[in-house]
C-alpha cells in the first residue's frame, strides 16, 4: 500500500484553510450585524440599555447600510462555499 503524502498534505492544507476562512467570514458578518456604528467611545452593543441621557436603543441598534451589506456579503460567501463543496461531492 502506497500513500501519497504530498497529496494528502495538500488536501489537508486546503481543507483547513477553507474551514478557517469560512469561520472568519461568518464571525465578521455576525460582528458587523451585532454592533452599531462606532461612536467616540467605540462600538456599542446593539442591545444596550438606554438611559435618559443617551439616544434610544432603536437608533443605536441599526447598523448603517454599508455594514449590513458587508455582513451579508460575508454570509453569501459562506453559503456559496458550502454550495460549491456540495456540488463537488454530489456531482462525482
C-alpha positions in Angstrom: 0.0 0.0 0.0 1.4 3.4 -1.0 0.2 6.7 0.5 0.8 9.9 -1.5 1.8 12.1 1.4 2.1 15.2 -0.7 -1.4 14.9 -2.0 -2.7 14.1 1.5 -1.0 17.2 2.9 -2.3 19.5 0.2 -5.8 18.2 0.8 -5.4 18.8 4.5 -4.0 22.3 3.9 -6.7 23.4 1.5 -9.5 21.9 3.8 -8.0 23.6 6.9 -7.7 26.9 5.1 -11.2 26.9 3.7 -12.6 25.9 7.1 -10.8 28.7 8.9 -11.7 31.2 6.2 -15.4 30.3 6.5 -15.3 30.7 10.2 -13.6 34.0 10.0 -16.1 35.3 7.3 -19.1 34.2 9.3 -17.7 35.8 12.5 -17.0 39.1 10.7 -20.6 39.0 9.4 -22.1 38.4 12.8 -19.8 41.1 14.3 -20.9 43.6 11.7 -24.6 43.0 12.4 -24.3 42.9 16.2 -22.8 46.3 16.8 -23.8 49.7 15.7 -21.6 52.3 14.0 -18.7 53.1 16.3 -19.0 56.3 18.2 -16.4 58.3 20.1 -16.4 55.7 22.9 -16.0 52.8 20.5 -18.7 50.4 19.2 -21.8 50.0 21.4 -23.6 46.7 21.8 -26.8 46.5 19.6 -29.0 45.6 22.6 -27.5 48.1 25.1 -29.8 49.5 27.7 -30.8 53.2 27.4 -30.9 55.9 30.0 -32.3 59.4 29.7 -29.0 61.0 28.5 -28.3 58.7 25.6 -30.0 58.1 22.3 -32.7 55.4 22.1 -31.7 51.7 21.7 -33.6 51.6 18.4 -31.5 54.3 16.9 -28.2 52.8 18.1 -29.2 49.2 17.2 -29.4 49.8 13.4 -26.1 49.4 11.7 -25.6 51.6 8.7 -26.2 50.2 5.3 -22.5 49.6 4.4 -22.0 47.4 7.5 -25.2 45.5 6.7 -24.2 44.9 3.1 -20.7 43.8 4.0 -22.1 41.4 6.6 -24.5 39.8 4.0 -21.7 39.6 1.5 -19.7 37.6 4.1 -22.7 35.3 4.7 -23.2 34.9 0.9 -19.6 33.9 0.5 -20.0 31.2 3.2 -23.1 29.9 1.6 -21.5 29.8 -1.9 -18.6 27.9 -0.4 -20.9 25.3 1.1 -22.9 25.0 -2.1 -19.7 24.5 -4.1 -18.5 21.8 -1.7 -21.8 20.0 -2.0 -21.7 20.3 -5.8 -18.2 18.7 -5.8 -19.4 15.9 -3.6 -22.7 15.2 -5.3 -21.6 15.7 -9.0 -19.0 13.0 -8.8 
